[in-house]
């Protein structure tokens, strides 16, 4: 790991720890700061997730197939989760103001995607263990 990334990781870790401590000591004013920090980190992550594969394609044009295949898989999983999402409100919980149907549909989609990813990670762990068991025989 390069020294720049190492030091940047330490700075981000320290800043996150500092904001967390300040959040618990001053709950009123720190919520906006904490959320803004989270939005900034999310924006940086999304930007890097888009820019770094493009740089990879420039250096190695053959990797475009893998990137496009990954994008198709993501679109299929999200589309399937959206089709499975009902968007029905909970019957025994009252939330004021009541969320709209589109908000409930998107929330259900996010939950279903989480379930898919959890299942895929469990399958990957089990399959990896089985493959290692067979190889090491």
Backbone torsions as a table, in degrees:
resi	resn	phi	psi	omega
1	UNK	NA	133.1	-178.6
2	UNK	-69.7	158.9	-177.0
3	UNK	-65.4	-34.2	179.4
4	UNK	-61.9	-47.5	179.9
5	UNK	-65.7	-38.5	179.0
6	UNK	-61.8	-48.6	-180.0
7	UNK	-68.4	-37.2	177.1
8	UNK	-63.5	-38.5	177.3
9	UNK	-63.5	-42.3	178.2
10	UNK	-64.4	-40.9	179.2
11	UNK	-64.0	-45.9	179.5
12	UNK	-64.9	-38.6	177.4
13	UNK	-63.7	-45.5	179.1
14	UNK	-64.5	-41.5	178.6
15	UNK	-65.2	-40.6	177.0
16	UNK	-64.1	-42.2	178.1
17	UNK	-65.3	-42.0	178.9
18	UNK	-62.7	-46.0	178.5
19	UNK	-63.5	-35.6	178.5
20	UNK	-66.5	-43.5	177.9
21	UNK	-63.7	-45.2	178.6
22	UNK	-63.9	-34.0	178.6
23	UNK	-61.5	-42.8	-177.1
24	UNK	-76.9	-21.6	177.5
25	UNK	-88.5	-27.1	-178.9
26	UNK	-134.2	83.1	-172.5
27	UNK	-69.8	-29.5	-174.8
28	UNK	-71.5	-52.0	-173.5
29	UNK	-88.1	-17.0	-173.4
30	UNK	-89.4	-11.7	-177.1
31	UNK	-62.8	-45.2	179.7
32	UNK	-64.5	-40.2	178.9
33	UNK	-65.0	-43.2	-179.7
34	UNK	-63.7	-43.7	178.1
35	UNK	-65.8	-41.0	178.8
36	UNK	-62.1	-41.2	177.0
37	UNK	-61.6	-42.1	177.6
38	UNK	-63.6	-41.2	177.8
39	UNK	-64.7	-39.3	178.5
40	UNK	-63.8	-46.0	179.1
41	UNK	-64.0	-38.3	177.6
42	UNK	-63.9	-43.8	178.8
43	UNK	-62.6	-41.8	177.8
44	UNK	-64.1	-41.7	179.9
45	UNK	-64.3	-43.8	179.4
46	UNK	-65.3	-43.0	179.0
47	UNK	-60.3	-46.5	179.4
48	UNK	-66.9	-34.0	178.4
49	UNK	-66.9	-25.7	177.8
50	UNK	-89.1	-43.2	-172.9
51	UNK	-74.3	-43.3	-175.1
52	UNK	-63.1	-42.2	174.6
53	UNK	-63.9	-32.6	177.1
54	UNK	-65.6	-39.1	175.7
55	UNK	-65.1	-35.7	177.5
56	UNK	-65.0	-38.1	178.9
57	UNK	-66.9	-36.8	179.0
58	UNK	-64.7	-40.9	179.9
59	UNK	-75.9	-33.2	-177.2
60	UNK	-140.4	92.4	-176.3
61	UNK	-62.2	-22.0	179.8
62	UNK	-70.6	-18.4	179.8
63	UNK	-75.9	-6.0	179.6
64	UNK	-62.4	-35.1	178.9
65	UNK	-60.6	-44.8	-179.1
66	UNK	-65.2	-40.0	-180.0
67	UNK	-66.2	-43.8	179.2
68	UNK	-65.5	-38.3	177.3
69	UNK	-64.0	-41.8	177.5
70	UNK	-63.2	-40.3	178.7
71	UNK	-64.8	-39.9	177.9
72	UNK	-64.3	-41.7	178.6
73	UNK	-62.0	-43.1	179.0
74	UNK	-62.9	-44.2	-179.7
75	UNK	-63.8	-39.9	179.3
76	UNK	-65.6	-44.2	-179.7
77	UNK	-64.1	-44.7	179.7
78	UNK	-66.6	-41.1	177.6
79	UNK	-63.1	-42.3	177.8
80	UNK	-64.2	-42.6	178.4
81	UNK	-64.5	-38.0	179.2
82	UNK	-66.7	-38.6	178.6
83	UNK	-68.6	-33.0	179.8
84	UNK	-79.3	-19.2	-177.5
85	UNK	-71.1	131.3	-178.0
86	UNK	-87.1	-41.6	-178.0
87	UNK	79.5	10.4	178.7
88	UNK	-78.0	139.9	178.4
89	UNK	-73.1	156.2	175.2
90	UNK	-69.3	139.5	-174.9
91	UNK	-85.7	-29.4	-174.8
92	UNK	-102.4	14.4	179.6
93	UNK	-126.7	132.7	176.0
94	UNK	-110.5	124.2	179.3
95	UNK	-118.8	129.1	178.7
96	UNK	-113.2	127.8	-10.7
97	UNK	-73.7	151.6	-177.1
98	UNK	-68.9	132.4	-179.0
99	UNK	-66.5	153.5	179.4
100	UNK	-74.5	167.9	-179.2
101	UNK	-64.9	-37.0	-180.0
102	UNK	-68.6	-36.5	176.9
103	UNK	-64.2	-43.0	178.7
104	UNK	-65.3	-37.6	179.2
105	UNK	-65.5	-42.9	179.3
106	UNK	-67.0	-39.1	177.5
107	UNK	-63.1	-44.7	177.1
108	UNK	-61.6	-39.6	178.5
109	UNK	-61.3	-44.8	178.2
110	UNK	-61.6	-40.2	178.2
111	UNK	-65.7	-42.2	-179.6
112	UNK	-66.6	-39.1	176.1
113	UNK	-61.7	-39.8	177.5
114	UNK	-62.0	-42.0	178.1
115	UNK	-63.5	-43.6	177.6
116	UNK	-58.9	-47.4	-178.0
117	UNK	-66.4	-37.0	176.7
118	UNK	-63.9	-45.5	178.0
119	UNK	-61.8	-41.2	179.1
120	UNK	-65.4	-37.6	179.4
121	UNK	-68.9	-38.8	177.2
122	UNK	-64.4	-44.1	177.8
123	UNK	-62.2	-38.9	179.2
124	UNK	-65.8	-39.4	179.0
125	UNK	-65.3	-46.4	-179.3
126	UNK	-65.7	-45.2	-179.5
127	UNK	-64.1	-39.8	177.6
128	UNK	-63.2	-41.0	177.7
129	UNK	-64.9	-41.3	179.2
130	UNK	-65.8	-41.5	178.9
131	UNK	-64.2	-42.8	177.7
132	UNK	-64.2	-37.3	178.6
133	UNK	-63.8	-42.7	-178.8
134	UNK	-70.2	-40.3	-179.6
135	UNK	-67.0	-36.5	-176.2
136	UNK	-86.2	7.3	-179.5
137	UNK	-69.8	NA	NA
